[in-house]
């Protein structure tokens, strides 16, 4: 199993780059649309944010995986857009399942005996479904990441696409990616969900510190996962050419 390699330059690129994307996105949501020029400004701003996002991640992936000749930028961005759309459709499917959690839990609970209902309670059945869908969400992300990694770095037509198999065949990748997703989700919920008591000024400082800490920890885990993907792509199996 490859040890996760932490790339300091990639960390700062992701930490600063994502922050510079998140803050304008919040500001973009506040743009009014009562006038034509405001609507036009909103559209142009959205395009700029999308281009900045595509550049950030294609540049990040390319900086970690420099094997082969890079395709034109439009091809690399197209692959990234396709992967994102596939991920969006998968999340939409999970969203439909999540919306029926209470219905399924009530049905399953009604089919159980009185004794089993004391353990398989309605809240537990709902919670277990939610955890299962979280796991599927992380699994989908782990499945799509190597494709985005290689595609956004090299483009559509490249023989090195087959090298994604190096990542998928390694159990270490799946274990580390899913563990990082779990730890990141758990720590973020713990830090952001904690409610301090005190003066309003102290609570505002606490929120900023906790959100900043959660954001930094998530970026660290994300960069470590990228390091694992890059490591497996650079290190062929003994039976590979």
C-alpha positions in Angstrom: 0.0 0.0 0.0 1.3 3.4 -1.0 1.7 5.9 1.8 -0.3 9.0 1.2 2.0 11.8 0.1 1.2 15.3 1.2 1.9 17.9 -1.5 2.3 21.3 0.2 2.0 23.3 -3.0 -1.2 21.5 -3.9 -2.6 22.1 -0.4 -2.1 25.8 -0.6 -3.5 25.9 -4.2 -6.6 24.1 -3.1 -7.0 26.0 0.2 -6.7 29.4 -1.4 -8.3 28.5 -4.7 -11.4 27.0 -3.2 -11.8 29.8 -0.7 -11.6 32.3 -3.6 -14.4 30.3 -5.3 -16.6 29.9 -2.3 -16.7 33.5 -1.2 -17.7 34.9 -4.6 -20.3 32.1 -4.9 -22.0 33.4 -1.7 -21.8 36.9 -3.1 -23.2 35.7 -6.5 -26.3 34.4 -4.7 -27.0 37.9 -3.5 -27.0 39.5 -7.0 -30.5 40.9 -7.7 -32.1 40.3 -11.0 -34.7 43.1 -11.2 -32.9 44.8 -14.1 -31.5 43.4 -17.3 -27.9 44.6 -16.5 -28.1 42.8 -13.2 -29.2 39.6 -14.9 -26.5 39.9 -17.5 -23.9 40.5 -14.7 -25.2 37.4 -12.9 -24.7 35.3 -16.0 -21.2 36.6 -16.8 -20.2 36.2 -13.1 -21.4 32.6 -13.2 -19.4 31.8 -16.3 -16.3 33.4 -14.7 -16.8 31.2 -11.6 -17.2 28.1 -13.7 -14.1 28.8 -15.7 -12.1 29.5 -12.5 -13.3 26.2 -11.0 -12.3 24.2 -14.1 -8.9 25.9 -14.3 -8.3 25.2 -10.6 -9.0 21.5 -10.7 -7.5 20.8 -14.1 -4.4 22.6 -13.0 -4.3 20.7 -9.7 -4.7 17.3 -11.4 -2.2 18.1 -14.1 0.4 19.3 -11.5 0.1 15.9 -9.7 0.0 13.7 -12.8 2.3 14.9 -15.6 2.7 11.6 -17.5 2.0 11.9 -21.2 1.2 14.9 -23.3 -1.6 17.1 -22.2 -4.5 17.7 -24.5 -5.9 21.1 -25.3 -7.5 22.9 -22.4 -11.0 22.6 -23.8 -10.7 18.8 -23.9 -9.5 18.5 -20.3 -12.3 20.8 -19.1 -14.8 18.8 -21.1 -13.8 15.6 -19.3 -14.1 17.3 -16.0 -17.6 18.6 -16.9 -18.7 15.2 -18.0 -17.5 13.6 -14.7 -19.2 16.3 -12.7 -22.5 15.8 -14.6 -22.3 12.0 -14.0 -21.7 12.6 -10.3 -24.6 15.1 -10.2 -26.9 12.5 -11.8 -25.8 9.9 -9.3 -26.4 12.3 -6.4 -29.9 13.0 -7.8 -30.6 9.3 -7.7 -29.5 9.2 -4.1 -31.6 12.2 -3.4 -34.7 10.3 -4.6 -33.9 7.4 -2.3 -33.2 9.7 0.6 -36.6 11.4 0.2 -38.2 8.0 0.8 -36.3 7.1 3.9 -39.2 7.6 6.2 -41.6 5.6 4.0 -39.2 2.6 3.8 -38.5 2.8 7.5 -42.2 2.8 8.4 -42.9 -0.1 6.0 -40.1 -2.3 7.3 -40.9 -1.5 10.9 -44.5 -2.4 10.4 -43.5 -5.9 9.0 -41.4 -6.8 12.1 -42.6 -8.5 15.2 -43.2 -6.6 18.4 -40.0 -7.9 19.9 -37.8 -6.9 16.9 -39.3 -3.5 16.7 -37.7 -2.6 20.1 -34.3 -2.8 18.3 -35.2 -2.0 14.7 -37.0 1.2 15.6 -38.2 3.7 13.1 -35.5 6.3 14.0 -32.8 3.7 13.7 -34.0 2.4 10.3 -34.1 6.0 9.0 -30.6 6.7 10.4 -29.1 3.5 8.9 -30.5 4.3 5.5 -29.0 7.8 5.8 -25.6 6.3 6.7 -25.8 3.8 3.8 -26.6 6.6 1.3 -23.6 8.6 2.7 -21.4 5.5 2.0 -22.7 5.2 -1.5 -22.1 8.9 -2.1 -18.5 8.5 -1.0 -18.2 5.4 -3.1 -19.4 7.2 -6.2 -16.9 10.0 -5.5 -14.0 7.5 -5.1 -15.1 5.9 -8.4 -15.2 9.1 -10.4 -12.0 10.7 -9.0 -9.4 8.7 -10.9 -11.3 9.4 -14.2 -11.4 13.1 -13.4 -7.7 13.0 -12.3 -6.5 11.5 -15.6 -9.0 13.1 -17.9 -8.6 16.6 -16.6 -4.9 16.2 -16.7 -4.5 14.6 -20.2 -7.8 15.0 -22.1 -10.1 12.7 -24.0 -7.9 10.9 -26.5 -5.0 9.5 -24.5 -3.8 5.9 -24.1 -3.0 6.5 -20.5 -6.7 6.4 -19.6 -6.2 2.7 -19.0 -3.9 3.6 -16.1 -6.9 4.4 -14.0 -7.1 0.6 -13.5 -4.0 0.9 -11.4 -6.0 2.9 -8.9 -9.2 0.8 -9.0 -7.4 -2.5 -8.5 -5.7 -1.3 -5.2 -7.7 -2.0 -2.1 -5.6 0.6 -0.3 -7.1 3.4 -2.4 -10.7 2.4 -1.6 -9.9 2.1 2.1 -8.1 5.4 2.3 -10.6 7.3 0.2 -13.6 6.1 2.1 -11.9 6.6 5.5 -11.0 10.1 4.5 -14.6 10.9 3.5 -15.9 9.4 6.8 -13.4 11.3 8.9 -13.9 14.6 7.0 -17.7 14.3 7.3 -17.6 13.4 11.0 -15.2 16.1 12.0 -16.9 18.8 9.9 -20.3 18.0 11.5 -18.7 17.9 15.0 -16.9 21.2 14.6 -19.7 23.1 12.8 -22.5 21.6 14.8 -21.1 22.4 18.2 -23.0 25.3 19.8 -21.0 27.4 22.3 -22.6 29.5 25.0 -21.4 33.0 25.7 -21.4 36.5 24.5 -22.4 37.1 20.8 -18.9 38.4 19.9 -17.3 35.2 21.4 -19.8 33.0 19.5 -19.0 34.7 16.2 -15.2 34.2 16.8 -15.9 30.6 17.7 -17.9 30.0 14.5 -15.2 31.5 12.4 -12.5 29.4 14.1 -14.5 26.2 13.9 -15.5 26.6 10.3 -11.9 27.5 9.4 -10.6 24.5 11.2 -13.1 22.2 9.5 -12.3 23.7 6.1 -8.6 23.2 6.6 -8.9 19.6 7.8 -11.1 18.8 4.8 -8.6 20.3 2.4 -5.8 18.3 4.1 -7.7 15.0 3.7 -8.6 15.9 0.1 -5.0 16.6 -0.8 -3.9 13.3 0.9 -6.4 11.4 -1.2 -5.1 13.1 -4.3 -1.6 12.1 -3.3 -2.7 8.4 -3.0 -4.3 8.6 -6.5 -1.1 10.2 -8.0 1.1 7.6 -6.2 -0.8 4.6 -7.6 -0.8 6.1 -11.1 2.9 6.6 -11.0 3.6 3.1 -9.5 2.7 0.3 -11.8 2.0 -3.2 -10.5 4.7 -5.8 -10.9 2.7 -7.6 -13.6 2.2 -4.4 -15.7 4.5 -3.2 -18.4 
